[in-house]
Amino acid sequence: MNHFQYRRGILCAEDVDLRHIAADVGTPFYCYSTATLERHYRVFAEPLPKDALVAFSVKANGNIAVLKTLAKLGAGADVVSGGELVKALAAGIPADKIVFSGVGKTKAEMRAALGSGIYQFNVESEPELETLSAVATAMNLRAPITIRVNPDVDAKTHAKITTGTAETKFGIPWEHAHAAYALAARLPGIAIVGIDVHIGSQITELQPFEDAFARVVTLAQSLRAEGHAITRIDLGGGLGVPYICDNAPPPDPAAYGAIVAKVAKDAGAQIICEPGRLIAANAGILVSEVLYVKRGQNRNFAILDAGMNDLIRPAMYDAHHEIVCVTEPPPDAPHEVYDVVGPVCETADRFAEARSLPRLNSGDLVAIMSAGAYGAVMASAYNARPPAPEVLVKGDRFSVVRPRMSYEGFLEQDRVPAWLED
Ligand code: LLP
């Protein structure tokens, strides 16, 4: 459930008429709903064991206002870079609720994370363990770690977001786990605290989670028998969301919570979860204006002022996002079939192919739904297009939480070397 609903024929974000934001901020813009973020966080966190840590995956939405909204509910953070660490801390997420994931942490990032006292590093390779140990030892510290194991379970999701099979770069191969833990136990700058797994994203069936988690519990028990202190199990993120309203919905977070609770009981460990999409995707939309409707030879093109630089998911993953009109069409509105495209000079700059929509005209506002996760964070300035600004709504208030970059901002980014100066 989300808080983007028609009221008196106009799409609103909570109590705010999206036309008002468009008039104030210009289009395109991202719009997030506080009530939806809060609701999704609670729906996810409530069925989990009381001592579980819900570490919001900052890669899904790194806006500091969004992070702060979640921090106020008690969320921790899953970060994958020094930049995300800085943002999470700036949003008021306590260091002891931050976990640091990712296959390529640099020494500088390790130092920053150790210096701020994060909860744990999720280590993804033996050389990373050795480097982290050396960095921590030089700081007279021991780095709390889990090792991310790759359970070789197919999450049955898009190939570009599958992470738990042996063919991906993620985690330590299952067969190497015992040796990796033995290495970790020998390293002076390392303190083993648990085990970690993450099998992919936008997973719409529970079975792959159950399979992976069962394997991890068994492994945790055998590692304990070898004397390792496995007191935490990090189950990663990955629970999918409905992108198509009338499709079979992905599993209910309560059913996922029940599986997680069983893992906690079977393993006798603290549970850490790293949800991203589930919290943020349906809490955000991208609002755009129809610039032109172009009648092609075989197709109609609805050309928006938002482009693939703002939202790359359709181009990158063939992702489906619902597109709705901000002014509610009457039930008997005539429909037409459109390719909904952006202004970027790429054929891939297409939000929807052959989509039947109420007849569109220049100047209409449309909302691209489910864009709150992996939307603004993946935006670029390709074609020298300032990425869409971000707006957060709470009740009848809204606030620009990331302004649109000016063209002067572009000019300030580049430097001209001396030999080109006249
Ligand atoms: N933890 C780890 C270690 C991850 O790699 C990810 C996502 C998450 C947690 C959060 O997963 P979520 O709950 O959001 O599924 N850009 C792609 C998604 C990439 C996901 C990468 N890892 C997309 O737009 O679909």
Residues whose N, C-alpha, C, O or C-beta is under 5 A from the ligand:
A	BS01	LLP	S57 A60 S101 I161 H198 G200 S201 Q202 G236 G237 G238 L239 E274 P275 G276 R277 L278 R313 Y374
